[in-house]
Amino acid sequence: MKSTVETLSATRVRLEVEVPYAELTNHVAAAYKKVATQVNIPGFRKGKVPAAMIDQRVGRGTVIDEAINTALPEFYGKAAREHDVLVVGRPTVDVKEFVDNDKLIFTVEVNVRPEVTLPDFSKITVTVDDVVVADTDINEQVDELRARFGTLNTVERATQSGDFVTIDLTARIDGAEVDGGKANEISYEVGSNRMIDGLDEALVGMSAGDNKTFTTQLVGQKDDEKGDVEIGVKAVKERELPAADDAFAKLASEFDTLAELKENIAERLSRVKKMEQGAQARDLLLEKLLADLDIPVPDEIVLEEVNEHLAGESRMEDAEHRAEVDGQVRASIKSDFLLDAIVKVEEVQVSEIELTEYLIRMSQRYGMGPEQFAQELQKAGQISQVVAEVTRAKALASVLGRVSVVDKSGQVIDLEALRPAQGQPAAPEAE
């Protein structure tokens, strides 16, 4: 087999492949066997029809077409590997010439990953936020702890934001009750915005025994289909918080005084914010690289992904939304090209342990067991995507170690010191 490659653009090439007939004979033999199982010729058992009879009844051209169709992917793959072509998307194949018992010539046009020239990472500086733990941050943590030890007392007044209410709910569309749209004796914190859009606003001002109906978008319904939700308030309760004093500190923690509790909270918040500096540095580095580097993206791949996205939303004719999705898709593909270039240059590989740790973290986020989460990924055919995500994250982390990171006060940040100790949670995943 001989092949040549022609660069058509930064993201597209044309391969021309010439295959001697001698390298096609196995495919031709396999094609005869396949056709033999598909034809019925009197006097011959299925699958036992001689090649000469197939040529006579079906035509050798049919067999050759079958052989070429099965051979093309193999020889196209060989040519791509020979010229180190990193293919993305589906190829366009054109059979230029076939001379029986002589040779096959075909061309393939396909999109490829662009060449990405990476910078000297040691010359890059990113600036992250200062670590500042304000009194308001500490007091907020104390108040959250107080809320856990608070008590709920029934009150005879109108509902306010922050109250807890016991309510009955009934959802209807055009007067008909929605399947599963009725719930009784629900305890709900007003202002938490954790249930139905508009519920918090409707509850404020209602008292025990009051009923009200409001219109809103119901979960699981079409975007343009509204429903009516009837609320019945059974009780209004006010949360009474314990006093923030030394007695509370002893009750809620291992500390004897409120001052000691606050000092511990400040230390923990400081550690969290320092970890966030590492995550911010990573995100800022990626943002800078994408802004500074010229990374072309194949228009065909973008169009295909955009159309698939819009078709799923039934918004193919929405020009404004199309432009928005186009920008998002281009940015995503550009980011993948950049990170894959780093993976290649840095020769990054991930271990089974690293993949397992990632699966454990993600399964916790989705409230599933690691094994179940892995099975769901396998069913959806997303295992290779997960491997790519982990590899790309590791590649970015590897070059981040060579970047200078300073805070806004000019203090140099030691990223290695920010790495979590064994058994401690890692920095948040990028969204």
N, C-alpha and C positions, 0 to 999 in steps of 0.2 A: 504494500500500500504506500502511495505517495500523497503528500498533502502540502498545501501552501495556505498562508493566512494573509488576508488583506485588511488593513484597518480602514474602516469607513468613517468612523468618528471616534470620539473619546470613549463612547460607550457601546460601539457596535463594530463587529468584524464579519468578514466573509471567509469561510473556509472552503477551499476546493480540494476534493478528495478523488483520487484515482485508484480503483481497486482492480487488480488483475483477476481474471475469471477463476484462476486456480484457488484464490482465497474465498470465492463464493460457492465452491462446490458443496461444502457442508450445508449451507443454507438452501441450495437448490435441492439436495437430497431430502432435507427436512420438509421442504415445500411439497415435494412429490408425495411424501408419506401423509402429510396433512390433507392434501387434495384427495388422496386415495380413500380417506375415511369419510369424505363428504359426497362422493359420487356413487350412484348405483348403476352398475353395468352388468347386464345378464351374463351369467357364466363365471362371474368373479365375486369372491367374497369381499365385503367392505374392508378396506385397508390392505387388500392383497392385489389391487389392480396394477398391472405392469406400467412402467413409465411410458412405453410406446403407445399403449392403449389410451392413457390419459392425454398424451399429445394429440392423438387422433380424435378423441371425443370432446375433450375440454379445450385443448390448445396449449402449446408450450408457453405461450404468452401469459396465460393465467398463472402458471406455475412460477414463471420468472418474476411476475409482479409480486407474488407472495414472498418469494425469496428475497427480493430487493427490500420489501417493506420490513422484513425481520432483520436484514443485514444492516440497514442504514443506521439504526441507533448504535450498533457495535462499532462501526467504522467512524461514525461521527464522534463518538466518545474517545476513540483512540486518537483521532486528529486533534481534538480539544486538549487532551493530556499532552500530546507531543509538543504543542505550541504554548502550553501553560495558559490556556484560555479559561478564565474564571467566568463561567456562564451564569446568567440570570435570565429567567423567563423561558418561554417556549421558542424553539428555533423555527425558521422558515426554510424548508428543504426543497430543492429543485434538481430533479434528475436531468442532467444535460445530455448524457450520451450513454447508451448501452449497446455493446456489440456482443452478440451471443458467442460464447466460447472465447471471448477476447478480454473485454474490460468493462467496468462501470465507472462513469464520471458523474459526480453530483456536487452541488454547492450547498452550503448552509450559511444563512445569515442569522446572527443571534446577538442579543444584547450581552454585554460583559461588564464586569466591575471595572471602574476606571482606575488608572494608576493614581495613587495618593502619595504625595511627597510629604512625609511627616517632618515636623520641625525639630530643632534641638530642644528637648523638654527642659534641660537644665537652664535655659535662658528665659524661661517663662515664669512670670510672677502673677499670682492671683491673690486678691485681697478679700478677706472674709470679715464678717462682723465681729466686733469685740464681744467678749464674754461679760455680760452685765446681768447680775441677779438683783433686781429691784425689790424694795420692800413689798410692793404690790404683788410681785410674783410669790414671795414667801407667804404673805397673808392669804393669797388665793389658795395655796396648798393647805394652809391651816383651816380655812373655811371648808374646803372639800372634806377634810378629815372630821371637822365638827358636824358636817351634814350626815356623815355615816353614823354618828352617835346621836343624831337628833331624834326627837319624838314628834309624832303627828297628833295634833289635837283638833277635834272637830270644832268649827266656828260657825256662828249664825250670821253670816254676812255674804256679800257678793264676792265672786271669785276674783283673785288678783294673780298676776304672773308670779310664779314661784310656789303657788298653792298646789296641793294634791287633791284631785277630785275623784269620786267614784261615779262612773257614768255608764249609761246604756247607749249603744250606737246601732242605728239601722240605716243601711245604704240602699238607695233605690235609683233606678233609671226609668224615666217615663212612668213613674208610679209603681213599677214592678220591683219587688225586692231582689237585690243582686244575690246570686248564689254565694253562700258563705258571708253575706254582708250584714249579719246580725251578731252582736256581741253584748253580753250583759256583765255588770259588776266589774268594769275595767278600772283599775287604778292608774291614774295618769298625772304626770307633773306638767302643769300649765306653763307654757313658755319653752318647753324642751324641744318642740318641733320634731317629735319622733314618731308621729303617726300619720295623720291626713293633712294635706295642705289646707290651711284656713281654720283648722280645729282650734288652735290657740287663740286666734282672734275672736272666734265665736264664743269660747268659754268665758273670756274675761267679761265680768259684769253679771254672769248668771249665778243664781243662788240655788240651794237645794230645793228640789221640787219643780224647777223651771225646765221647760222644753224649748228647743229651737231647731230650725232646719236651715241649713246653708248649702250652697251649690259649690262643687269643687270637682277637680280631676281625680277620678278614682283609680287606684292602682290596678294595672292589668287591662284597663280600657283604652280605646283608641284616643289619640291626642285631641281629636275634635269632639269627643263624646264626654259630656259632663254628667255628673250624678248628684242626687240630693242626699244629704246626710242629716238624719234626725238625731239630736242629742237629748238625753234625759239626765239631768244632774241629780244624783242620789245623795251625795254628801260633799261638803267642802272642808278640807283639812289644812291647817297651817303647821308648817314645820318649825318647831322650837329648837334652837341650837343651844348646846351647852356653852357656858361662858368660856372664853379663851383665857385660861389661867393655869396655874401650876397643877391644880387638881385635875384639870382636863388632860394635861400633858401626861400625868401619871396613869390616867385611865386609858388613853389612846396610844401610848408608846412606852418604850423602855426608859424614858427620861423622867427626871424628877421635877424639872422646871420647864416652863414655856420657853424660856430663853435658850435652853439646851435643845429643845425640839426644833426651834426656828434655826438654830445654828446647823443642825443636822440637815434640815430641809435645804438650807442655802448651799451646803456642800454637795448635796445630791443634784440640785438644779445646776450648779456650776459644772459638774461632771457631764450632765446631759448636754448642756450648751457647748461644752468643748467637743463632745462627740458630733454635735451638729455642725461644728466648724469643719470637721473632716468631710462630712456629707456635702456641705456647701462648697468646699474647695473642689471636690469631684465634679459637682454640677457646673461650677464656674469654668473649670478647665474644659469640659466638653463644650460648653457654650462658646468659649473663646476659639477653640479649634474649628468649630463649625462656621464661625463668623470669619475667621482668617483664611481658611483653606478653600480653594476653588475645587469643589467636588461635583462634577456633572452627574446628572441622574437621567436614565433612559425615559423619554417621554412615553413610550409604549407601556412600560411597566406602571408608570404613574396613572395613565389613563385607565388601564385595566383595573387597578386597585380602587380608583375613584369611582368608576362605574359600578363595581361590585358593592361598594359601600352605599352609594346612592340608591341602587336597586333594592338593597335590603331595607332601606328607609322609605321606599316608594317616593323618592324626591329627585328623579332623574332630570326633571325640567327646572329645578331650582338653581338658577345660575349663580346666585349669591352664595348659596350653601356649597355649590360645586367648587367655587373659587376657594372657599375656606378649607374644604376637605383636600383639595389639590395641594394647598400649602402645607397642610399637616402631613400628607403622604410624602411629599418631597423631603420635608425635614426628617421624617422617620427613616426613609431610605438612605438619605445622605448620612445620617448618624450611623446606620448599620454599616455602610461602606467604610466610614472612618474607623469605627471600632474593629471591623474585620481586618483592616489594613494594619492596625496596631497588633492584633492577634498574630498576624502573619510575621511581622517584623520582630516582635518580641518572642515568637515561638511559644505562645501561651497554650497550655493544656490544663484541663481540670481533672481532678481525681474523683474517684467514686465517693470519697468522704465529703468533698466539697459539694457535689451534687446532692448527696443525702442531706447535708445541713441546709441547703437551699430549699429542698422539698419540705423539710420539717418546718422551716419558717413560713413558707407559703401555705402549707396545709393548716397551720395555726390561724393564719389570717382568714382562711375560708371556713374555719370551724370544722375541719375534717381530720381524720387520722392520716398519717403520712402514706401508708400503704394504699388506702382508698384514694387519696389525692393522686398518687402515682398511677393507679389504674385508670382513673378518669382522664388523665393526661394521655395515657397510651391509647385509650378508646378514641380520643379526639385527634390522635396523630400528632401530638404536640411535644413529644419527648425531644426530638431534634431541636425544636425551637427553644426549649428550656436549656438544653446543653449550650446552645448559641448564646443565650442570655447570660448564663453563668460565666462562660468563657470571655464574653465581651466585658462584663463587669470586672473580672479579674485582670484583663488587659489594661483597662483604664486605671485600675488601682496600682498596677505595676509602674506605669509611667508617671502617675501622680506623685510617687515617691521621689522623683527627680525634679519636681517643680518646686519653686520657692513659694511658700505660703506665708503671708503676713496678715495681721489684723489691721483694722482701720487706725489703730494707734501706732502702727509701725512695728509691733512686736512680732518676731519670727515665731511661727507655729511649728512645733515638732510633731508631724503627723504620726510618726511611729509611737510617740507617747500617748496618742489618742486611741490607738488600737485597743479594743476591749480585752481584758484579761480572760483567761480560760474560764468558760462557763458564763461569761457576761454577754449580754445581747450586743449584736453588731449594730453599726450605724444604720439608719433607716434605708430601705431600698428606694432607688429612684423610681418616680412614678412614670 
